Amino acid sequence: MFVCLDHLAAVRLQKIREYASKLVFKAKERQAIFEQAFETEIQQYKQSGIIPSNSILQSIKKCITN
């Protein structure tokens, strides 16, 4: 019985690690999207002197929800 419990604990631990890995990957992916959007806004601001509109924010939201 203890062997079975040890096996179940090991399987559960592996699933938790896989889930955590997926969360880290998604977080890094989102961070990259935000960094790209920020750089785009900075470039637009440097060129025009005007803070960009919310269109970039809307495109970020679309990327995140997908």
PDB file as gemmi writes it, atoms N, CA and C in Angstrom:
CRYST1    1.000    1.000    1.000  90.00  90.00  90.00 P 1                      
ATOM      1  N   MET A   1       0.809  -1.188   0.000  1.00  0.00           N  
ATOM      2  CA  MET A   1       0.000   0.000   0.000  1.00  0.00           C  
ATOM      3  C   MET A   1       0.858   1.260   0.000  1.00  0.00           C  
ATOM      4  N   PHE A   2       1.960   1.254   0.749  1.00  0.00           N  
ATOM      5  CA  PHE A   2       2.834   2.416   0.786  1.00  0.00           C  
ATOM      6  C   PHE A   2       3.506   2.658  -0.558  1.00  0.00           C  
ATOM      7  N   VAL A   3       3.784   1.573  -1.286  1.00  0.00           N  
ATOM      8  CA  VAL A   3       4.379   1.711  -2.607  1.00  0.00           C  
ATOM      9  C   VAL A   3       3.405   2.430  -3.535  1.00  0.00           C  
ATOM     10  N   CYS A   4       2.149   2.074  -3.439  1.00  0.00           N  
ATOM     11  CA  CYS A   4       1.119   2.698  -4.258  1.00  0.00           C  
ATOM     12  C   CYS A   4       1.005   4.186  -3.930  1.00  0.00           C  
ATOM     13  N   LEU A   5       1.027   4.529  -2.651  1.00  0.00           N  
ATOM     14  CA  LEU A   5       0.951   5.929  -2.244  1.00  0.00           C  
ATOM     15  C   LEU A   5       2.180   6.708  -2.702  1.00  0.00           C  
ATOM     16  N   ASP A   6       3.345   6.080  -2.636  1.00  0.00           N  
ATOM     17  CA  ASP A   6       4.561   6.731  -3.110  1.00  0.00           C  
ATOM     18  C   ASP A   6       4.491   6.984  -4.608  1.00  0.00           C  
ATOM     19  N   HIS A   7       3.963   6.007  -5.328  1.00  0.00           N  
ATOM     20  CA  HIS A   7       3.818   6.157  -6.781  1.00  0.00           C  
ATOM     21  C   HIS A   7       2.844   7.286  -7.108  1.00  0.00           C  
ATOM     22  N   LEU A   8       1.711   7.334  -6.415  1.00  0.00           N  
ATOM     23  CA  LEU A   8       0.727   8.396  -6.638  1.00  0.00           C  
ATOM     24  C   LEU A   8       1.316   9.768  -6.312  1.00  0.00           C  
ATOM     25  N   ALA A   9       2.087   9.833  -5.243  1.00  0.00           N  
ATOM     26  CA  ALA A   9       2.721  11.094  -4.868  1.00  0.00           C  
ATOM     27  C   ALA A   9       3.718  11.533  -5.935  1.00  0.00           C  
ATOM     28  N   ALA A  10       4.464  10.578  -6.475  1.00  0.00           N  
ATOM     29  CA  ALA A  10       5.443  10.900  -7.516  1.00  0.00           C  
ATOM     30  C   ALA A  10       4.744  11.377  -8.793  1.00  0.00           C  
ATOM     31  N   VAL A  11       3.657  10.719  -9.153  1.00  0.00           N  
ATOM     32  CA  VAL A  11       2.902  11.119 -10.349  1.00  0.00           C  
ATOM     33  C   VAL A  11       2.329  12.516 -10.163  1.00  0.00           C  
ATOM     34  N   ARG A  12       1.777  12.772  -8.982  1.00  0.00           N  
ATOM     35  CA  ARG A  12       1.200  14.095  -8.688  1.00  0.00           C  
ATOM     36  C   ARG A  12       2.279  15.176  -8.730  1.00  0.00           C  
ATOM     37  N   LEU A  13       3.431  14.893  -8.163  1.00  0.00           N  
ATOM     38  CA  LEU A  13       4.532  15.848  -8.181  1.00  0.00           C  
ATOM     39  C   LEU A  13       4.965  16.153  -9.615  1.00  0.00           C  
ATOM     40  N   GLN A  14       5.015  15.137 -10.458  1.00  0.00           N  
ATOM     41  CA  GLN A  14       5.385  15.339 -11.862  1.00  0.00           C  
ATOM     42  C   GLN A  14       4.363  16.222 -12.569  1.00  0.00           C  
ATOM     43  N   LYS A  15       3.082  15.995 -12.311  1.00  0.00           N  
ATOM     44  CA  LYS A  15       2.035  16.813 -12.928  1.00  0.00           C  
ATOM     45  C   LYS A  15       2.130  18.255 -12.473  1.00  0.00           C  
ATOM     46  N   ILE A  16       2.425  18.455 -11.204  1.00  0.00           N  
ATOM     47  CA  ILE A  16       2.577  19.814 -10.682  1.00  0.00           C  
ATOM     48  C   ILE A  16       3.757  20.506 -11.349  1.00  0.00           C  
ATOM     49  N   ARG A  17       4.844  19.812 -11.517  1.00  0.00           N  
ATOM     50  CA  ARG A  17       6.029  20.387 -12.178  1.00  0.00           C  
ATOM     51  C   ARG A  17       5.716  20.755 -13.629  1.00  0.00           C  
ATOM     52  N   GLU A  18       5.007  19.884 -14.330  1.00  0.00           N  
ATOM     53  CA  GLU A  18       4.639  20.167 -15.718  1.00  0.00           C  
ATOM     54  C   GLU A  18       3.734  21.394 -15.798  1.00  0.00           C  
ATOM     55  N   TYR A  19       2.771  21.478 -14.892  1.00  0.00           N  
ATOM     56  CA  TYR A  19       1.855  22.619 -14.870  1.00  0.00           C  
ATOM     57  C   TYR A  19       2.619  23.914 -14.573  1.00  0.00           C  
ATOM     58  N   ALA A  20       3.515  23.870 -13.605  1.00  0.00           N  
ATOM     59  CA  ALA A  20       4.317  25.049 -13.266  1.00  0.00           C  
ATOM     60  C   ALA A  20       5.182  25.466 -14.451  1.00  0.00           C  
ATOM     61  N   SER A  21       5.718  24.502 -15.162  1.00  0.00           N  
ATOM     62  CA  SER A  21       6.534  24.799 -16.335  1.00  0.00           C  
ATOM     63  C   SER A  21       5.707  25.496 -17.407  1.00  0.00           C  
ATOM     64  N   LYS A  22       4.482  25.040 -17.609  1.00  0.00           N  
ATOM     65  CA  LYS A  22       3.595  25.675 -18.583  1.00  0.00           C  
ATOM     66  C   LYS A  22       3.276  27.106 -18.179  1.00  0.00           C  
ATOM     67  N   LEU A  23       3.048  27.324 -16.885  1.00  0.00           N  
ATOM     68  CA  LEU A  23       2.756  28.674 -16.405  1.00  0.00           C  
ATOM     69  C   LEU A  23       3.940  29.609 -16.624  1.00  0.00           C  
ATOM     70  N   VAL A  24       5.136  29.125 -16.375  1.00  0.00           N  
ATOM     71  CA  VAL A  24       6.335  29.935 -16.584  1.00  0.00           C  
ATOM     72  C   VAL A  24       6.479  30.276 -18.060  1.00  0.00           C  
ATOM     73  N   PHE A  25       6.238  29.305 -18.931  1.00  0.00           N  
ATOM     74  CA  PHE A  25       6.334  29.540 -20.370  1.00  0.00           C  
ATOM     75  C   PHE A  25       5.339  30.616 -20.806  1.00  0.00           C  
ATOM     76  N   LYS A  26       4.091  30.518 -20.335  1.00  0.00           N  
ATOM     77  CA  LYS A  26       3.079  31.503 -20.695  1.00  0.00           C  
ATOM     78  C   LYS A  26       3.444  32.881 -20.169  1.00  0.00           C  
ATOM     79  N   ALA A  27       3.981  32.940 -18.963  1.00  0.00           N  
ATOM     80  CA  ALA A  27       4.371  34.225 -18.387  1.00  0.00           C  
ATOM     81  C   ALA A  27       5.487  34.871 -19.198  1.00  0.00           C  
ATOM     82  N   LYS A  28       6.452  34.082 -19.618  1.00  0.00           N  
ATOM     83  CA  LYS A  28       7.549  34.614 -20.439  1.00  0.00           C  
ATOM     84  C   LYS A  28       7.037  35.073 -21.802  1.00  0.00           C  
ATOM     85  N   GLU A  29       6.109  34.314 -22.355  1.00  0.00           N  
ATOM     86  CA  GLU A  29       5.535  34.676 -23.645  1.00  0.00           C  
ATOM     87  C   GLU A  29       4.783  36.002 -23.538  1.00  0.00           C  
ATOM     88  N   ARG A  30       3.986  36.162 -22.503  1.00  0.00           N  
ATOM     89  CA  ARG A  30       3.257  37.414 -22.298  1.00  0.00           C  
ATOM     90  C   ARG A  30       4.204  38.576 -22.065  1.00  0.00           C  
ATOM     91  N   GLN A  31       5.260  38.329 -21.287  1.00  0.00           N  
ATOM     92  CA  GLN A  31       6.232  39.384 -21.027  1.00  0.00           C  
ATOM     93  C   GLN A  31       6.872  39.847 -22.333  1.00  0.00           C  
ATOM     94  N   ALA A  32       7.171  38.927 -23.224  1.00  0.00           N  
ATOM     95  CA  ALA A  32       7.757  39.285 -24.514  1.00  0.00           C  
ATOM     96  C   ALA A  32       6.792  40.147 -25.328  1.00  0.00           C  
ATOM     97  N   ILE A  33       5.510  39.815 -25.274  1.00  0.00           N  
ATOM     98  CA  ILE A  33       4.508  40.600 -26.002  1.00  0.00           C  
ATOM     99  C   ILE A  33       4.450  42.015 -25.450  1.00  0.00           C  
ATOM    100  N   PHE A  34       4.443  42.144 -24.130  1.00  0.00           N  
ATOM    101  CA  PHE A  34       4.396  43.470 -23.515  1.00  0.00           C  
ATOM    102  C   PHE A  34       5.658  44.274 -23.815  1.00  0.00           C  
ATOM    103  N   GLU A  35       6.809  43.618 -23.797  1.00  0.00           N  
ATOM    104  CA  GLU A  35       8.054  44.313 -24.116  1.00  0.00           C  
ATOM    105  C   GLU A  35       8.031  44.831 -25.551  1.00  0.00           C  
ATOM    106  N   GLN A  36       7.544  44.011 -26.467  1.00  0.00           N  
ATOM    107  CA  GLN A  36       7.465  44.412 -27.865  1.00  0.00           C  
ATOM    108  C   GLN A  36       6.514  45.601 -28.018  1.00  0.00           C  
ATOM    109  N   ALA A  37       5.380  45.557 -27.369  1.00  0.00           N  
ATOM    110  CA  ALA A  37       4.417  46.653 -27.448  1.00  0.00           C  
ATOM    111  C   ALA A  37       5.003  47.923 -26.839  1.00  0.00           C  
ATOM    112  N   PHE A  38       5.714  47.779 -25.737  1.00  0.00           N  
ATOM    113  CA  PHE A  38       6.333  48.933 -25.097  1.00  0.00           C  
ATOM    114  C   PHE A  38       7.359  49.575 -26.019  1.00  0.00           C  
ATOM    115  N   GLU A  39       8.192  48.762 -26.638  1.00  0.00           N  
ATOM    116  CA  GLU A  39       9.201  49.290 -27.562  1.00  0.00           C  
ATOM    117  C   GLU A  39       8.544  50.000 -28.741  1.00  0.00           C  
ATOM    118  N   THR A  40       7.456  49.437 -29.239  1.00  0.00           N  
ATOM    119  CA  THR A  40       6.726  50.069 -30.340  1.00  0.00           C  
ATOM    120  C   THR A  40       6.186  51.427 -29.910  1.00  0.00           C  
ATOM    121  N   GLU A  41       5.615  51.490 -28.704  1.00  0.00           N  
ATOM    122  CA  GLU A  41       5.085  52.754 -28.203  1.00  0.00           C  
ATOM    123  C   GLU A  41       6.192  53.789 -28.019  1.00  0.00           C  
ATOM    124  N   ILE A  42       7.317  53.350 -27.513  1.00  0.00           N  
ATOM    125  CA  ILE A  42       8.445  54.273 -27.321  1.00  0.00           C  
ATOM    126  C   ILE A  42       8.909  54.828 -28.663  1.00  0.00           C  
ATOM    127  N   GLN A  43       9.021  53.973 -29.659  1.00  0.00           N  
ATOM    128  CA  GLN A  43       9.445  54.434 -30.987  1.00  0.00           C  
ATOM    129  C   GLN A  43       8.444  55.423 -31.566  1.00  0.00           C  
ATOM    130  N   GLN A  44       7.153  55.141 -31.416  1.00  0.00           N  
ATOM    131  CA  GLN A  44       6.125  56.056 -31.916  1.00  0.00           C  
ATOM    132  C   GLN A  44       6.195  57.388 -31.182  1.00  0.00           C  
ATOM    133  N   TYR A  45       6.419  57.333 -29.880  1.00  0.00           N  
ATOM    134  CA  TYR A  45       6.509  58.555 -29.097  1.00  0.00           C  
ATOM    135  C   TYR A  45       7.723  59.375 -29.524  1.00  0.00           C  
ATOM    136  N   LYS A  46       8.846  58.722 -29.750  1.00  0.00           N  
ATOM    137  CA  LYS A  46      10.058  59.431 -30.175  1.00  0.00           C  
ATOM    138  C   LYS A  46       9.869  60.085 -31.541  1.00  0.00           C  
ATOM    139  N   GLN A  47       9.139  59.446 -32.427  1.00  0.00           N  
ATOM    140  CA  GLN A  47       8.930  59.977 -33.769  1.00  0.00           C  
ATOM    141  C   GLN A  47       7.901  61.092 -33.796  1.00  0.00           C  
ATOM    142  N   SER A  48       6.824  60.926 -33.049  1.00  0.00           N  
ATOM    143  CA  SER A  48       5.724  61.881 -33.153  1.00  0.00           C  
ATOM    144  C   SER A  48       5.612  62.832 -31.965  1.00  0.00           C  
ATOM    145  N   GLY A  49       6.162  62.455 -30.829  1.00  0.00           N  
ATOM    146  CA  GLY A  49       6.033  63.271 -29.640  1.00  0.00           C  
ATOM    147  C   GLY A  49       4.677  63.122 -28.972  1.00  0.00           C  
ATOM    148  N   ILE A  50       3.874  62.196 -29.466  1.00  0.00           N  
ATOM    149  CA  ILE A  50       2.540  61.959 -28.920  1.00  0.00           C  
ATOM    150  C   ILE A  50       2.488  60.549 -28.358  1.00  0.00           C  
ATOM    151  N   ILE A  51       1.844  60.425 -27.197  1.00  0.00           N  
ATOM    152  CA  ILE A  51       1.692  59.101 -26.606  1.00  0.00           C  
ATOM    153  C   ILE A  51       0.717  58.303 -27.465  1.00  0.00           C  
ATOM    154  N   PRO A  52       1.089  57.078 -27.858  1.00  0.00           N  
ATOM    155  CA  PRO A  52       0.234  56.266 -28.738  1.00  0.00           C  
ATOM    156  C   PRO A  52      -1.147  56.001 -28.129  1.00  0.00           C  
ATOM    157  N   SER A  53      -2.088  55.723 -29.015  1.00  0.00           N  
ATOM    158  CA  SER A  53      -3.466  55.470 -28.591  1.00  0.00           C  
ATOM    159  C   SER A  53      -3.609  54.084 -27.973  1.00  0.00           C  
ATOM    160  N   ASN A  54      -4.807  53.752 -27.616  1.00  0.00           N  
ATOM    161  CA  ASN A  54      -5.093  52.462 -27.000  1.00  0.00           C  
ATOM    162  C   ASN A  54      -5.128  51.318 -28.005  1.00  0.00           C  
ATOM    163  N   SER A  55      -4.896  51.578 -29.273  1.00  0.00           N  
ATOM    164  CA  SER A  55      -4.954  50.500 -30.265  1.00  0.00           C  
ATOM    165  C   SER A  55      -3.910  49.431 -29.978  1.00  0.00           C  
ATOM    166  N   ILE A  56      -2.772  49.826 -29.489  1.00  0.00           N  
ATOM    167  CA  ILE A  56      -1.735  48.853 -29.148  1.00  0.00           C  
ATOM    168  C   ILE A  56      -2.188  48.027 -27.955  1.00  0.00           C  
ATOM    169  N   LEU A  57      -2.797  48.681 -26.980  1.00  0.00           N  
ATOM    170  CA  LEU A  57      -3.292  47.941 -25.817  1.00  0.00           C  
ATOM    171  C   LEU A  57      -4.347  46.921 -26.219  1.00  0.00           C  
ATOM    172  N   GLN A  58      -5.183  47.281 -27.159  1.00  0.00           N  
ATOM    173  CA  GLN A  58      -6.207  46.353 -27.620  1.00  0.00           C  
ATOM    174  C   GLN A  58      -5.576  45.160 -28.327  1.00  0.00           C  
ATOM    175  N   SER A  59      -4.518  45.398 -29.097  1.00  0.00           N  
ATOM    176  CA  SER A  59      -3.861  44.282 -29.781  1.00  0.00           C  
ATOM    177  C   SER A  59      -3.168  43.367 -28.778  1.00  0.00           C  
ATOM    178  N   ILE A  60      -2.656  43.941 -27.682  1.00  0.00           N  
ATOM    179  CA  ILE A  60      -2.042  43.110 -26.638  1.00  0.00           C  
ATOM    180  C   ILE A  60      -3.108  42.218 -26.004  1.00  0.00           C  
ATOM    181  N   LYS A  61      -4.260  42.798 -25.716  1.00  0.00           N  
ATOM    182  CA  LYS A  61      -5.339  42.017 -25.104  1.00  0.00           C  
ATOM    183  C   LYS A  61      -5.758  40.861 -25.995  1.00  0.00           C  
ATOM    184  N   LYS A  62      -5.777  41.092 -27.309  1.00  0.00           N  
ATOM    185  CA  LYS A  62      -6.138  40.024 -28.237  1.00  0.00           C  
ATOM    186  C   LYS A  62      -5.104  38.905 -28.190  1.00  0.00           C  
ATOM    187  N   CYS A  63      -3.813  39.279 -28.125  1.00  0.00           N  
ATOM    188  CA  CYS A  63      -2.758  38.275 -28.073  1.00  0.00           C  
ATOM    189  C   CYS A  63      -2.846  37.439 -26.789  1.00  0.00           C  
ATOM    190  N   ILE A  64      -3.165  38.106 -25.706  1.00  0.00           N  
ATOM    191  CA  ILE A  64      -3.215  37.397 -24.418  1.00  0.00           C  
ATOM    192  C   ILE A  64      -4.394  36.436 -24.368  1.00  0.00           C  
ATOM    193  N   THR A  65      -5.531  36.885 -24.858  1.00  0.00           N  
ATOM    194  CA  THR A  65      -6.708  36.023 -24.794  1.00  0.00           C  
ATOM    195  C   THR A  65      -6.607  34.843 -25.743  1.00  0.00           C  
ATOM    196  N   ASN A  66      -5.793  34.936 -26.751  1.00  0.00           N  
ATOM    197  CA  ASN A  66      -5.608  33.815 -27.673  1.00  0.00           C  
ATOM    198  C   ASN A  66      -4.571  32.924 -27.098  1.00  0.00           C  
TER     199      ASN A  66                                                      
END                                                                             
